[in-house]
């Protein structure tokens, strides 16, 4: 995953956790606007989420943040 996407994932997860608490869930769509303005980056996130890690559609933001920070 490219560094800019990692930074975005961590920031969005932190914002969601701050706003809704430790148990808030996210999907990889949370890191993008409601329009498909960067399909390559969206597919990169989807590949990491679905193919590489076989995550459920919604996961805890805390878990995703920790995975990204560990470089998984």
N, CA, C and O atoms as a Tripos MOL2 file, in Angstrom:
@<TRIPOS>MOLECULE
protein
  288   287    72     0     0
PROTEIN
NO_CHARGES

@<TRIPOS>ATOM
      1 N           0.8510   -1.1780    0.0000 N.3       1 UNK1
      2 CA          0.0000    0.0000    0.0000 C.3       1 UNK1
      3 C           0.8930    1.2360    0.0000 C.2       1 UNK1
      4 O           1.8310    1.3420    0.7900 O.2       1 UNK1
      5 N           0.5880    2.1570   -0.8910 N.am      2 UNK2
      6 CA          1.4060    3.3730   -0.9730 C.3       2 UNK2
      7 C           1.2580    4.2210    0.2940 C.2       2 UNK2
      8 O           0.2510    4.1540    0.9980 O.2       2 UNK2
      9 N           2.2810    5.0100    0.5540 N.am      3 UNK3
     10 CA          2.3370    5.8000    1.7810 C.3       3 UNK3
     11 C           1.1760    6.7780    1.9150 C.2       3 UNK3
     12 O           0.6530    6.9610    3.0140 O.2       3 UNK3
     13 N           0.7690    7.4000    0.8310 N.am      4 UNK4
     14 CA         -0.3350    8.3650    0.9080 C.3       4 UNK4
     15 C          -1.6340    7.6840    1.3240 C.2       4 UNK4
     16 O          -2.4330    8.2730    2.0530 O.2       4 UNK4
     17 N          -1.8520    6.4590    0.8750 N.am      5 UNK5
     18 CA         -3.0450    5.7180    1.2750 C.3       5 UNK5
     19 C          -2.9390    5.2910    2.7370 C.2       5 UNK5
     20 O          -3.9210    5.3530    3.4770 O.2       5 UNK5
     21 N          -1.7560    4.8600    3.1500 N.am      6 UNK6
     22 CA         -1.5510    4.4980    4.5640 C.3       6 UNK6
     23 C          -1.8760    5.6880    5.4660 C.2       6 UNK6
     24 O          -2.5820    5.5460    6.4650 O.2       6 UNK6
     25 N          -1.3550    6.8570    5.1050 N.am      7 UNK7
     26 CA         -1.6060    8.0620    5.9020 C.3       7 UNK7
     27 C          -3.1010    8.3820    5.9600 C.2       7 UNK7
     28 O          -3.6250    8.7430    7.0140 O.2       7 UNK7
     29 N          -3.7740    8.2480    4.8320 N.am      8 UNK8
     30 CA         -5.2070    8.5290    4.7730 C.3       8 UNK8
     31 C          -5.9880    7.5540    5.6550 C.2       8 UNK8
     32 O          -6.8860    7.9600    6.3920 O.2       8 UNK8
     33 N          -5.6440    6.2730    5.5790 N.am      9 UNK9
     34 CA         -6.3290    5.2540    6.3840 C.3       9 UNK9
     35 C          -6.1650    5.5490    7.8660 C.2       9 UNK9
     36 O          -7.1400    5.5220    8.6170 O.2       9 UNK9
     37 N          -4.9420    5.8290    8.2910 N.am     10 UNK10
     38 CA         -4.6890    6.1160    9.7090 C.3      10 UNK10
     39 C          -5.4630    7.3440   10.1460 C.2      10 UNK10
     40 O          -6.0850    7.3360   11.2080 O.2      10 UNK10
     41 N          -5.4360    8.3990    9.3470 N.am     11 UNK11
     42 CA         -6.1380    9.6410    9.7080 C.3      11 UNK11
     43 C          -7.6410    9.4390    9.8060 C.2      11 UNK11
     44 O          -8.2720    9.9060   10.7550 O.2      11 UNK11
     45 N          -8.2190    8.7430    8.8290 N.am     12 UNK12
     46 CA         -9.6640    8.5120    8.8520 C.3      12 UNK12
     47 C         -10.0370    7.6460   10.0570 C.2      12 UNK12
     48 O         -11.0270    7.9210   10.7350 O.2      12 UNK12
     49 N          -9.2580    6.6160   10.3210 N.am     13 UNK13
     50 CA         -9.5360    5.7600   11.4800 C.3      13 UNK13
     51 C          -9.4610    6.5640   12.7770 C.2      13 UNK13
     52 O         -10.3170    6.4140   13.6500 O.2      13 UNK13
     53 N          -8.4510    7.4070   12.9070 N.am     14 UNK14
     54 CA         -8.3240    8.2330   14.1140 C.3      14 UNK14
     55 C          -9.5250    9.1610   14.2680 C.2      14 UNK14
     56 O         -10.0510    9.3190   15.3700 O.2      14 UNK14
     57 N          -9.9570    9.7710   13.1750 N.am     15 UNK15
     58 CA        -11.1180   10.6690   13.2290 C.3      15 UNK15
     59 C         -12.3830    9.9170   13.6380 C.2      15 UNK15
     60 O         -13.1600   10.3990   14.4630 O.2      15 UNK15
     61 N         -12.5830    8.7440   13.0610 N.am     16 UNK16
     62 CA        -13.7720    7.9400   13.3910 C.3      16 UNK16
     63 C         -13.7390    7.5150   14.8600 C.2      16 UNK16
     64 O         -14.7600    7.5740   15.5450 O.2      16 UNK16
     65 N         -12.5770    7.0910   15.3430 N.am     17 UNK17
     66 CA        -12.4310    6.6570   16.7380 C.3      17 UNK17
     67 C         -12.6920    7.8330   17.6740 C.2      17 UNK17
     68 O         -13.4040    7.6970   18.6690 O.2      17 UNK17
     69 N         -12.1120    8.9880   17.3490 N.am     18 UNK18
     70 CA        -12.3170   10.1820   18.1840 C.3      18 UNK18
     71 C         -13.7870   10.5810   18.2330 C.2      18 UNK18
     72 O         -14.2830   11.0060   19.2770 O.2      18 UNK18
     73 N         -14.4820   10.4450   17.1110 N.am     19 UNK19
     74 CA        -15.8640   10.8850   17.0190 C.3      19 UNK19
     75 C         -16.8540    9.8770   17.6060 C.2      19 UNK19
     76 O         -17.8210   10.2660   18.2600 O.2      19 UNK19
     77 N         -16.6110    8.5640   17.3700 N.am     20 UNK20
     78 CA        -17.6090    7.5590   17.7290 C.3      20 UNK20
     79 C         -17.1300    6.5060   18.7180 C.2      20 UNK20
     80 O         -17.9040    5.6320   19.1080 O.2      20 UNK20
     81 N         -15.8730    6.5740   19.1300 N.am     21 UNK21
     82 CA        -15.3840    5.6490   20.1470 C.3      21 UNK21
     83 C         -14.6000    4.4730   19.5870 C.2      21 UNK21
     84 O         -14.5450    4.2630   18.3750 O.2      21 UNK21
     85 N         -14.0000    3.7200   20.4810 N.am     22 UNK22
     86 CA        -13.0900    2.6260   20.1620 C.3      22 UNK22
     87 C         -13.7270    1.4960   19.3540 C.2      22 UNK22
     88 O         -13.0170    0.7750   18.6530 O.2      22 UNK22
     89 N         -15.0240    1.3280   19.4330 N.am     23 UNK23
     90 CA        -15.6760    0.2030   18.7690 C.3      23 UNK23
     91 C         -16.2560    0.5360   17.4020 C.2      23 UNK23
     92 O         -16.9790   -0.2780   16.8280 O.2      23 UNK23
     93 N         -15.9530    1.7190   16.8690 N.am     24 UNK24
     94 CA        -16.5070    2.1090   15.5750 C.3      24 UNK24
     95 C         -15.9350    1.2180   14.4670 C.2      24 UNK24
     96 O         -14.7580    0.8570   14.4700 O.2      24 UNK24
     97 N         -16.8090    0.8840   13.5300 N.am     25 UNK25
     98 CA        -16.3960    0.0710   12.3940 C.3      25 UNK25
     99 C         -16.2080    0.9180   11.1490 C.2      25 UNK25
    100 O         -16.7960    1.9910   11.0180 O.2      25 UNK25
    101 N         -15.3770    0.4210   10.2300 N.am     26 UNK26
    102 CA        -15.1560    1.0770    8.9440 C.3      26 UNK26
    103 C         -15.0900    0.0200    7.8460 C.2      26 UNK26
    104 O         -14.8100   -1.1520    8.0960 O.2      26 UNK26
    105 N         -15.3520    0.4660    6.6430 N.am     27 UNK27
    106 CA        -15.0770   -0.3530    5.4680 C.3      27 UNK27
    107 C         -14.0350    0.4060    4.6540 C.2      27 UNK27
    108 O         -13.7450    1.5650    4.9490 O.2      27 UNK27
    109 N         -13.4740   -0.2290    3.6420 N.am     28 UNK28
    110 CA        -12.4520    0.4770    2.8610 C.3      28 UNK28
    111 C         -13.0440    1.6510    2.0940 C.2      28 UNK28
    112 O         -12.3060    2.5330    1.6550 O.2      28 UNK28
    113 N         -14.3500    1.6770    1.9270 N.am     29 UNK29
    114 CA        -14.9910    2.8180    1.2770 C.3      29 UNK29
    115 C         -14.8970    4.0900    2.1240 C.2      29 UNK29
    116 O         -15.0350    5.1900    1.5900 O.2      29 UNK29
    117 N         -14.6680    3.9630    3.4170 N.am     30 UNK30
    118 CA        -14.5860    5.1220    4.3100 C.3      30 UNK30
    119 C         -13.4270    6.0520    3.9470 C.2      30 UNK30
    120 O         -13.4040    7.2090    4.3670 O.2      30 UNK30
    121 N         -12.4800    5.5580    3.1810 N.am     31 UNK31
    122 CA        -11.2930    6.3360    2.8660 C.3      31 UNK31
    123 C         -11.4180    7.1080    1.5510 C.2      31 UNK31
    124 O         -10.4480    7.6960    1.0740 O.2      31 UNK31
    125 N         -12.6270    7.0980    0.9690 N.am     32 UNK32
    126 CA        -12.8380    7.7170   -0.3330 C.3      32 UNK32
    127 C         -14.1140    8.5520   -0.3350 C.2      32 UNK32
    128 O         -15.0170    8.3420    0.4750 O.2      32 UNK32
    129 N         -14.1650    9.5000   -1.2620 N.am     33 UNK33
    130 CA        -15.3680   10.3110   -1.4540 C.3      33 UNK33
    131 C         -16.4580    9.4320   -2.0550 C.2      33 UNK33
    132 O         -16.1890    8.3130   -2.4910 O.2      33 UNK33
    133 N         -17.6590    9.9270   -2.0780 N.am     34 UNK34
    134 CA        -18.7770    9.1590   -2.6120 C.3      34 UNK34
    135 C         -18.7480    9.0080   -4.1290 C.2      34 UNK34
    136 O         -19.5930    8.3180   -4.6980 O.2      34 UNK34
    137 N         -17.7910    9.6430   -4.7820 N.am     35 UNK35
    138 CA        -17.6580    9.4460   -6.2240 C.3      35 UNK35
    139 C         -16.3180    8.7800   -6.5040 C.2      35 UNK35
    140 O         -15.3530    8.9490   -5.7590 O.2      35 UNK35
    141 N         -16.2810    8.0400   -7.5630 N.am     36 UNK36
    142 CA        -15.1130    7.2560   -7.9100 C.3      36 UNK36
    143 C         -14.1220    8.1130   -8.6980 C.2      36 UNK36
    144 O         -14.0090    7.9790   -9.9160 O.2      36 UNK36
    145 N         -13.4020    8.9980   -7.9940 N.am     37 UNK37
    146 CA        -12.4820    9.9030   -8.6740 C.3      37 UNK37
    147 C         -11.0560    9.3710   -8.7560 C.2      37 UNK37
    148 O         -10.2130    9.9790   -9.4150 O.2      37 UNK37
    149 N         -10.7700    8.2470   -8.1000 N.am     38 UNK38
    150 CA         -9.4400    7.6350   -8.1760 C.3      38 UNK38
    151 C          -9.5820    6.1130   -8.1270 C.2      38 UNK38
    152 O          -9.3080    5.4960   -7.0980 O.2      38 UNK38
    153 N         -10.0110    5.5110   -9.2370 N.am     39 UNK39
    154 CA        -10.2770    4.0690   -9.2410 C.3      39 UNK39
    155 C          -9.0530    3.2150   -8.9420 C.2      39 UNK39
    156 O          -9.1900    2.1390   -8.3610 O.2      39 UNK39
    157 N          -7.8690    3.6620   -9.3200 N.am     40 UNK40
    158 CA         -6.6490    2.8920   -9.0590 C.3      40 UNK40
    159 C          -6.3940    2.8120   -7.5590 C.2      40 UNK40
    160 O          -6.0760    1.7430   -7.0370 O.2      40 UNK40
    161 N          -6.5320    3.9340   -6.8680 N.am     41 UNK41
    162 CA         -6.3250    3.9510   -5.4250 C.3      41 UNK41
    163 C          -7.4080    3.1510   -4.7050 C.2      41 UNK41
    164 O          -7.1210    2.4470   -3.7370 O.2      41 UNK41
    165 N          -8.6500    3.2560   -5.1740 N.am     42 UNK42
    166 CA         -9.7420    2.4720   -4.6020 C.3      42 UNK42
    167 C          -9.4550    0.9740   -4.7430 C.2      42 UNK42
    168 O          -9.6570    0.2130   -3.7980 O.2      42 UNK42
    169 N          -8.9920    0.5590   -5.9010 N.am     43 UNK43
    170 CA         -8.6800   -0.8590   -6.1110 C.3      43 UNK43
    171 C          -7.4910   -1.3000   -5.2540 C.2      43 UNK43
    172 O          -7.4420   -2.4450   -4.8040 O.2      43 UNK43
    173 N          -6.5540   -0.4140   -5.0330 N.am     44 UNK44
    174 CA         -5.4220   -0.7310   -4.1570 C.3      44 UNK44
    175 C          -5.9160   -0.9920   -2.7360 C.2      44 UNK44
    176 O          -5.4870   -1.9480   -2.0900 O.2      44 UNK44
    177 N          -6.8090   -0.1490   -2.2610 N.am     45 UNK45
    178 CA         -7.3770   -0.3390   -0.9240 C.3      45 UNK45
    179 C          -8.2120   -1.6110   -0.8670 C.2      45 UNK45
    180 O          -8.1300   -2.3700    0.0990 O.2      45 UNK45
    181 N          -9.0160   -1.8440   -1.9030 N.am     46 UNK46
    182 CA         -9.8610   -3.0440   -1.9350 C.3      46 UNK46
    183 C          -9.0180   -4.3080   -1.9830 C.2      46 UNK46
    184 O          -9.3470   -5.2900   -1.3180 O.2      46 UNK46
    185 N          -7.9470   -4.3050   -2.7480 N.am     47 UNK47
    186 CA         -7.0590   -5.4670   -2.8390 C.3      47 UNK47
    187 C          -6.4320   -5.7500   -1.4890 C.2      47 UNK47
    188 O          -6.3960   -6.8980   -1.0470 O.2      47 UNK47
    189 N          -5.9360   -4.7040   -0.8270 N.am     48 UNK48
    190 CA         -5.3210   -4.8730    0.4940 C.3      48 UNK48
    191 C          -6.3370   -5.4480    1.4680 C.2      48 UNK48
    192 O          -6.0320   -6.3670    2.2270 O.2      48 UNK48
    193 N          -7.5430   -4.9030    1.4430 N.am     49 UNK49
    194 CA         -8.6040   -5.2610    2.3860 C.3      49 UNK49
    195 C          -9.1530   -6.6590    2.1260 C.2      49 UNK49
    196 O          -9.2450   -7.4770    3.0410 O.2      49 UNK49
    197 N          -9.5200   -6.9280    0.8650 N.am     50 UNK50
    198 CA        -10.2500   -8.1530    0.5250 C.3      50 UNK50
    199 C          -9.3270   -9.3110    0.1650 C.2      50 UNK50
    200 O          -9.4430  -10.3950    0.7360 O.2      50 UNK50
    201 N          -8.4200   -9.0940   -0.7680 N.am     51 UNK51
    202 CA         -7.5790  -10.1970   -1.2370 C.3      51 UNK51
    203 C          -6.4170  -10.4990   -0.2990 C.2      51 UNK51
    204 O          -6.1700  -11.6590    0.0310 O.2      51 UNK51
    205 N          -5.7150   -9.4760    0.1230 N.am     52 UNK52
    206 CA         -4.5210   -9.6950    0.9430 C.3      52 UNK52
    207 C          -4.8690  -10.1560    2.3460 C.2      52 UNK52
    208 O          -4.2870  -11.1200    2.8430 O.2      52 UNK52
    209 N          -5.8200   -9.4730    2.9960 N.am     53 UNK53
    210 CA         -6.1050   -9.7580    4.4100 C.3      53 UNK53
    211 C          -7.4280  -10.4640    4.6580 C.2      53 UNK53
    212 O          -7.7160  -10.8650    5.7860 O.2      53 UNK53
    213 N          -8.2470  -10.6220    3.6020 N.am     54 UNK54
    214 CA         -9.5220  -11.3350    3.7130 C.3      54 UNK54
    215 C         -10.3850  -10.8200    4.8710 C.2      54 UNK54
    216 O         -10.9550  -11.5900    5.6440 O.2      54 UNK54
    217 N         -10.4560   -9.4930    4.9570 N.am     55 UNK55
    218 CA        -11.2220   -8.8510    6.0220 C.3      55 UNK55
    219 C         -12.7020   -8.8370    5.6760 C.2      55 UNK55
    220 O         -13.0710   -8.8910    4.5030 O.2      55 UNK55
    221 N         -13.5430   -8.7650    6.6920 N.am     56 UNK56
    222 CA        -14.9800   -8.6030    6.5040 C.3      56 UNK56
    223 C         -15.2560   -7.2060    5.9480 C.2      56 UNK56
    224 O         -14.3850   -6.3350    5.9550 O.2      56 UNK56
    225 N         -16.4750   -7.0130    5.4690 N.am     57 UNK57
    226 CA        -16.8270   -5.7130    4.8980 C.3      57 UNK57
    227 C         -16.5960   -4.5880    5.9150 C.2      57 UNK57
    228 O         -16.0120   -3.5580    5.5770 O.2      57 UNK57
    229 N         -17.0510   -4.7820    7.1530 N.am     58 UNK58
    230 CA        -16.7990   -3.8070    8.2170 C.3      58 UNK58
    231 C         -15.8580   -4.4190    9.2370 C.2      58 UNK58
    232 O         -16.0330   -5.5620    9.6590 O.2      58 UNK58
    233 N         -14.8610   -3.6460    9.6250 N.am     59 UNK59
    234 CA        -13.9040   -4.0270   10.6660 C.3      59 UNK59
    235 C         -13.7660   -2.8570   11.6280 C.2      59 UNK59
    236 O         -14.1210   -1.7250   11.3000 O.2      59 UNK59
    237 N         -13.2610   -3.1340   12.7890 N.am     60 UNK60
    238 CA        -13.0310   -2.0690   13.7650 C.3      60 UNK60
    239 C         -11.9450   -1.1300   13.2480 C.2      60 UNK60
    240 O         -10.9020   -1.5810   12.7750 O.2      60 UNK60
    241 N         -12.1920    0.1670   13.3390 N.am     61 UNK61
    242 CA        -11.2180    1.1620   12.8930 C.3      61 UNK61
    243 C          -9.8970    0.9900   13.6410 C.2      61 UNK61
    244 O          -8.8220    1.1600   13.0670 O.2      61 UNK61
    245 N          -9.9880    0.6540   14.9140 N.am     62 UNK62
    246 CA         -8.7820    0.4580   15.7240 C.3      62 UNK62
    247 C          -7.9210   -0.6700   15.1420 C.2      62 UNK62
    248 O          -6.6990   -0.5390   15.0710 O.2      62 UNK62
    249 N          -8.5390   -1.7560   14.7340 N.am     63 UNK63
    250 CA         -7.8240   -2.9030   14.1580 C.3      63 UNK63
    251 C          -7.1360   -2.4940   12.8480 C.2      63 UNK63
    252 O          -5.9670   -2.8140   12.6340 O.2      63 UNK63
    253 N          -7.8630   -1.7890   11.9740 N.am     64 UNK64
    254 CA         -7.3160   -1.3800   10.6870 C.3      64 UNK64
    255 C          -6.1410   -0.4280   10.8970 C.2      64 UNK64
    256 O          -5.1020   -0.5660   10.2530 O.2      64 UNK64
    257 N          -6.3060    0.5170   11.7800 N.am     65 UNK65
    258 CA         -5.2300    1.4780   12.0810 C.3      65 UNK65
    259 C          -3.9810    0.7390   12.5560 C.2      65 UNK65
    260 O          -2.8770    1.0300   12.0960 O.2      65 UNK65
    261 N          -4.1460   -0.2040   13.4650 N.am     66 UNK66
    262 CA         -3.0170   -0.9680   13.9890 C.3      66 UNK66
    263 C          -2.3410   -1.7820   12.8900 C.2      66 UNK66
    264 O          -1.1130   -1.8470   12.8360 O.2      66 UNK66
    265 N          -3.1250   -2.4000   12.0210 N.am     67 UNK67
    266 CA         -2.5560   -3.1720   10.9090 C.3      67 UNK67
    267 C          -1.7150   -2.2910   10.0040 C.2      67 UNK67
    268 O          -0.6040   -2.6610    9.6250 O.2      67 UNK67
    269 N          -2.2410   -1.1300    9.6610 N.am     68 UNK68
    270 CA         -1.5300   -0.2160    8.7620 C.3      68 UNK68
    271 C          -0.2570    0.2920    9.4130 C.2      68 UNK68
    272 O           0.7870    0.3560    8.7640 O.2      68 UNK68
    273 N          -0.3280    0.6520   10.6800 N.am     69 UNK69
    274 CA          0.8580    1.1430   11.3800 C.3      69 UNK69
    275 C           1.9430    0.0760   11.5090 C.2      69 UNK69
    276 O           3.1310    0.3960   11.5530 O.2      69 UNK69
    277 N           1.5360   -1.1880   11.5700 N.am     70 UNK70
    278 CA          2.5040   -2.2910   11.6240 C.3      70 UNK70
    279 C           3.0520   -2.6460   10.2590 C.2      70 UNK70
    280 O           3.9600   -3.4700   10.1460 O.2      70 UNK70
    281 N           2.5080   -2.0320    9.2180 N.am     71 UNK71
    282 CA          2.9910   -2.2870    7.8650 C.3      71 UNK71
    283 C           2.4580   -3.5630    7.2510 C.2      71 UNK71
    284 O           3.0660   -4.1150    6.3340 O.2      71 UNK71
    285 N           1.3240   -4.0400    7.7500 N.am     72 UNK72
    286 CA          0.7360   -5.2510    7.1920 C.3      72 UNK72
    287 C           0.0250   -4.9860    5.8970 C.2      72 UNK72
    288 O          -0.5260   -5.9080    5.2960 O.2      72 UNK72
@<TRIPOS>BOND
     1     1     2 1
     2     2     3 1
     3     3     4 2
     4     3     5 am
     5     5     6 1
     6     6     7 1
     7     7     8 2
     8     7     9 am
     9     9    10 1
    10    10    11 1
    11    11    12 2
    12    11    13 am
    13    13    14 1
    14    14    15 1
    15    15    16 2
    16    15    17 am
    17    17    18 1
    18    18    19 1
    19    19    20 2
    20    19    21 am
    21    21    22 1
    22    22    23 1
    23    23    24 2
    24    23    25 am
    25    25    26 1
    26    26    27 1
    27    27    28 2
    28    27    29 am
    29    29    30 1
    30    30    31 1
    31    31    32 2
    32    31    33 am
    33    33    34 1
    34    34    35 1
    35    35    36 2
    36    35    37 am
    37    37    38 1
    38    38    39 1
    39    39    40 2
    40    39    41 am
    41    41    42 1
    42    42    43 1
    43    43    44 2
    44    43    45 am
    45    45    46 1
    46    46    47 1
    47    47    48 2
    48    47    49 am
    49    49    50 1
    50    50    51 1
    51    51    52 2
    52    51    53 am
    53    53    54 1
    54    54    55 1
    55    55    56 2
    56    55    57 am
    57    57    58 1
    58    58    59 1
    59    59    60 2
    60    59    61 am
    61    61    62 1
    62    62    63 1
    63    63    64 2
    64    63    65 am
    65    65    66 1
    66    66    67 1
    67    67    68 2
    68    67    69 am
    69    69    70 1
    70    70    71 1
    71    71    72 2
    72    71    73 am
    73    73    74 1
    74    74    75 1
    75    75    76 2
    76    75    77 am
    77    77    78 1
    78    78    79 1
    79    79    80 2
    80    79    81 am
    81    81    82 1
    82    82    83 1
    83    83    84 2
    84    83    85 am
    85    85    86 1
    86    86    87 1
    87    87    88 2
    88    87    89 am
    89    89    90 1
    90    90    91 1
    91    91    92 2
    92    91    93 am
    93    93    94 1
    94    94    95 1
    95    95    96 2
    96    95    97 am
    97    97    98 1
    98    98    99 1
    99    99   100 2
   100    99   101 am
   101   101   102 1
   102   102   103 1
   103   103   104 2
   104   103   105 am
   105   105   106 1
   106   106   107 1
   107   107   108 2
   108   107   109 am
   109   109   110 1
   110   110   111 1
   111   111   112 2
   112   111   113 am
   113   113   114 1
   114   114   115 1
   115   115   116 2
   116   115   117 am
   117   117   118 1
   118   118   119 1
   119   119   120 2
   120   119   121 am
   121   121   122 1
   122   122   123 1
   123   123   124 2
   124   123   125 am
   125   125   126 1
   126   126   127 1
   127   127   128 2
   128   127   129 am
   129   129   130 1
   130   130   131 1
   131   131   132 2
   132   131   133 am
   133   133   134 1
   134   134   135 1
   135   135   136 2
   136   135   137 am
   137   137   138 1
   138   138   139 1
   139   139   140 2
   140   139   141 am
   141   141   142 1
   142   142   143 1
   143   143   144 2
   144   143   145 am
   145   145   146 1
   146   146   147 1
   147   147   148 2
   148   147   149 am
   149   149   150 1
   150   150   151 1
   151   151   152 2
   152   151   153 am
   153   153   154 1
   154   154   155 1
   155   155   156 2
   156   155   157 am
   157   157   158 1
   158   158   159 1
   159   159   160 2
   160   159   161 am
   161   161   162 1
   162   162   163 1
   163   163   164 2
   164   163   165 am
   165   165   166 1
   166   166   167 1
   167   167   168 2
   168   167   169 am
   169   169   170 1
   170   170   171 1
   171   171   172 2
   172   171   173 am
   173   173   174 1
   174   174   175 1
   175   175   176 2
   176   175   177 am
   177   177   178 1
   178   178   179 1
   179   179   180 2
   180   179   181 am
   181   181   182 1
   182   182   183 1
   183   183   184 2
   184   183   185 am
   185   185   186 1
   186   186   187 1
   187   187   188 2
   188   187   189 am
   189   189   190 1
   190   190   191 1
   191   191   192 2
   192   191   193 am
   193   193   194 1
   194   194   195 1
   195   195   196 2
   196   195   197 am
   197   197   198 1
   198   198   199 1
   199   199   200 2
   200   199   201 am
   201   201   202 1
   202   202   203 1
   203   203   204 2
   204   203   205 am
   205   205   206 1
   206   206   207 1
   207   207   208 2
   208   207   209 am
   209   209   210 1
   210   210   211 1
   211   211   212 2
   212   211   213 am
   213   213   214 1
   214   214   215 1
   215   215   216 2
   216   215   217 am
   217   217   218 1
   218   218   219 1
   219   219   220 2
   220   219   221 am
   221   221   222 1
   222   222   223 1
   223   223   224 2
   224   223   225 am
   225   225   226 1
   226   226   227 1
   227   227   228 2
   228   227   229 am
   229   229   230 1
   230   230   231 1
   231   231   232 2
   232   231   233 am
   233   233   234 1
   234   234   235 1
   235   235   236 2
   236   235   237 am
   237   237   238 1
   238   238   239 1
   239   239   240 2
   240   239   241 am
   241   241   242 1
   242   242   243 1
   243   243   244 2
   244   243   245 am
   245   245   246 1
   246   246   247 1
   247   247   248 2
   248   247   249 am
   249   249   250 1
   250   250   251 1
   251   251   252 2
   252   251   253 am
   253   253   254 1
   254   254   255 1
   255   255   256 2
   256   255   257 am
   257   257   258 1
   258   258   259 1
   259   259   260 2
   260   259   261 am
   261   261   262 1
   262   262   263 1
   263   263   264 2
   264   263   265 am
   265   265   266 1
   266   266   267 1
   267   267   268 2
   268   267   269 am
   269   269   270 1
   270   270   271 1
   271   271   272 2
   272   271   273 am
   273   273   274 1
   274   274   275 1
   275   275   276 2
   276   275   277 am
   277   277   278 1
   278   278   279 1
   279   279   280 2
   280   279   281 am
   281   281   282 1
   282   282   283 1
   283   283   284 2
   284   283   285 am
   285   285   286 1
   286   286   287 1
   287   287   288 2
@<TRIPOS>SUBSTRUCTURE
     1 UNK1         2 RESIDUE 1 A UNK
     2 UNK2         6 RESIDUE 1 A UNK
     3 UNK3        10 RESIDUE 1 A UNK
     4 UNK4        14 RESIDUE 1 A UNK
     5 UNK5        18 RESIDUE 1 A UNK
     6 UNK6        22 RESIDUE 1 A UNK
     7 UNK7        26 RESIDUE 1 A UNK
     8 UNK8        30 RESIDUE 1 A UNK
     9 UNK9        34 RESIDUE 1 A UNK
    10 UNK10       38 RESIDUE 1 A UNK
    11 UNK11       42 RESIDUE 1 A UNK
    12 UNK12       46 RESIDUE 1 A UNK
    13 UNK13       50 RESIDUE 1 A UNK
    14 UNK14       54 RESIDUE 1 A UNK
    15 UNK15       58 RESIDUE 1 A UNK
    16 UNK16       62 RESIDUE 1 A UNK
    17 UNK17       66 RESIDUE 1 A UNK
    18 UNK18       70 RESIDUE 1 A UNK
    19 UNK19       74 RESIDUE 1 A UNK
    20 UNK20       78 RESIDUE 1 A UNK
    21 UNK21       82 RESIDUE 1 A UNK
    22 UNK22       86 RESIDUE 1 A UNK
    23 UNK23       90 RESIDUE 1 A UNK
    24 UNK24       94 RESIDUE 1 A UNK
    25 UNK25       98 RESIDUE 1 A UNK
    26 UNK26      102 RESIDUE 1 A UNK
    27 UNK27      106 RESIDUE 1 A UNK
    28 UNK28      110 RESIDUE 1 A UNK
    29 UNK29      114 RESIDUE 1 A UNK
    30 UNK30      118 RESIDUE 1 A UNK
    31 UNK31      122 RESIDUE 1 A UNK
    32 UNK32      126 RESIDUE 1 A UNK
    33 UNK33      130 RESIDUE 1 A UNK
    34 UNK34      134 RESIDUE 1 A UNK
    35 UNK35      138 RESIDUE 1 A UNK
    36 UNK36      142 RESIDUE 1 A UNK
    37 UNK37      146 RESIDUE 1 A UNK
    38 UNK38      150 RESIDUE 1 A UNK
    39 UNK39      154 RESIDUE 1 A UNK
    40 UNK40      158 RESIDUE 1 A UNK
    41 UNK41      162 RESIDUE 1 A UNK
    42 UNK42      166 RESIDUE 1 A UNK
    43 UNK43      170 RESIDUE 1 A UNK
    44 UNK44      174 RESIDUE 1 A UNK
    45 UNK45      178 RESIDUE 1 A UNK
    46 UNK46      182 RESIDUE 1 A UNK
    47 UNK47      186 RESIDUE 1 A UNK
    48 UNK48      190 RESIDUE 1 A UNK
    49 UNK49      194 RESIDUE 1 A UNK
    50 UNK50      198 RESIDUE 1 A UNK
    51 UNK51      202 RESIDUE 1 A UNK
    52 UNK52      206 RESIDUE 1 A UNK
    53 UNK53      210 RESIDUE 1 A UNK
    54 UNK54      214 RESIDUE 1 A UNK
    55 UNK55      218 RESIDUE 1 A UNK
    56 UNK56      222 RESIDUE 1 A UNK
    57 UNK57      226 RESIDUE 1 A UNK
    58 UNK58      230 RESIDUE 1 A UNK
    59 UNK59      234 RESIDUE 1 A UNK
    60 UNK60      238 RESIDUE 1 A UNK
    61 UNK61      242 RESIDUE 1 A UNK
    62 UNK62      246 RESIDUE 1 A UNK
    63 UNK63      250 RESIDUE 1 A UNK
    64 UNK64      254 RESIDUE 1 A UNK
    65 UNK65      258 RESIDUE 1 A UNK
    66 UNK66      262 RESIDUE 1 A UNK
    67 UNK67      266 RESIDUE 1 A UNK
    68 UNK68      270 RESIDUE 1 A UNK
    69 UNK69      274 RESIDUE 1 A UNK
    70 UNK70      278 RESIDUE 1 A UNK
    71 UNK71      282 RESIDUE 1 A UNK
    72 UNK72      286 RESIDUE 1 A UNK
